[in-house]
Amino acid sequence: MDGLENALEQALAIDRATSVAIVDFKQRRVLGSLDHGSGLDMDKVAYGDSDVMRAKLYTLELLGYAPDSVEDILITLAAELHMIRPLPHLREGGIFIYLVLNRDHTPPLDDIRRQLHALEPLLEL
């Protein structure tokens, strides 16, 4: 099993996770994804959230922040949490993890962040 598949499987094993994708936001494409019934079209996720990532990095640049200061972007929906996690060591390539979680009984965000951070070494793409 390669690092990408392993990282996807471990991300989807996070408590309450329903879907995960590794996205190249410079090319607006999914490098890999797994789903446990969320029904999301990951190609649309990659396309739309690539713009979210670009806009945030542009805004940070305008404000004088370093581009690697973004830990994650959290989008809270009625029944789901969507987390965009840029990968600092792969930022030049424009890579992020996109994780969808069922909002009911979601683990603490810091736990989720630690688990996603632990996956980064697997993604030496």
Secondary structure in CASP SS format (residue, H / E / C, confidence):
PFRMAT SS
TARGET T0000
AUTHOR 0000-0000-0000
METHOD secondary structure of the structure
MODEL  1
M C 1.00
D C 1.00
G H 1.00
L H 1.00
E H 1.00
N H 1.00
A H 1.00
L H 1.00
E H 1.00
Q H 1.00
A H 1.00
L H 1.00
A C 1.00
I C 1.00
D C 1.00
R C 1.00
A E 1.00
T E 1.00
S E 1.00
V E 1.00
A E 1.00
I E 1.00
V E 1.00
D E 1.00
F C 1.00
K C 1.00
Q C 1.00
R C 1.00
R E 1.00
V E 1.00
L E 1.00
G E 1.00
S E 1.00
L E 1.00
D E 1.00
H C 1.00
G C 1.00
S C 1.00
G C 1.00
L C 1.00
D C 1.00
M H 1.00
D H 1.00
K H 1.00
V H 1.00
A H 1.00
Y H 1.00
G H 1.00
D H 1.00
S H 1.00
D H 1.00
V H 1.00
M H 1.00
R H 1.00
A H 1.00
K H 1.00
L H 1.00
Y H 1.00
T H 1.00
L H 1.00
E H 1.00
L H 1.00
L H 1.00
G C 1.00
Y C 1.00
A C 1.00
P H 1.00
D H 1.00
S H 1.00
V C 1.00
E C 1.00
D C 1.00
I E 1.00
L E 1.00
I E 1.00
T E 1.00
L C 1.00
A C 1.00
A C 1.00
E E 1.00
L E 1.00
H E 1.00
M E 1.00
I E 1.00
R E 1.00
P E 1.00
L C 1.00
P H 1.00
H H 1.00
L H 1.00
R H 1.00
E H 1.00
G H 1.00
G C 1.00
I E 1.00
F E 1.00
I E 1.00
Y E 1.00
L E 1.00
V E 1.00
L E 1.00
N E 1.00
R C 1.00
D C 1.00
H C 1.00
T C 1.00
P C 1.00
P C 1.00
L H 1.00
D H 1.00
D H 1.00
I H 1.00
R H 1.00
R H 1.00
Q H 1.00
L H 1.00
H H 1.00
A H 1.00
L H 1.00
E H 1.00
P H 1.00
L H 1.00
L H 1.00
E C 1.00
L C 1.00
END
